[in-house]
Amino acid sequence: MDCRKSTPLDEYFHLAQSNFFIFTTSILKDPFSVECAERYILNGKSAPEMCERNAEIARSLNIPQVSFINSLIVNNLLIWVFATKDTRI
């Protein structure tokens, strides 16, 4: 004869909940963003030249935030080169 106590089902299973969110962004539909992405360069030049060119592209498309970030990167790279005398970038 089996004398084991039966385990209630709620000890085996628990209620699991999750939330699913879909985030959309209007920037993907923005024609300026598409043109910016098509005109950007990602290789072939030194890092400061590449960032300066990409800053000019963003500036010409009136995307000042992106232009600012690229210019900031150029400035930081040039400061780093000056400070370390490392010209490999």
Secondary structure, 3 states (H helix, E strand, C coil): CCCCCCCCHHHCCCCCCCCCCCCCCHHHHCHHHHHHHHHCCCCCCCHHHHHHHHHHHHHHCCCHHHHHHHHHHHHHHHHHHHHHCCCCC
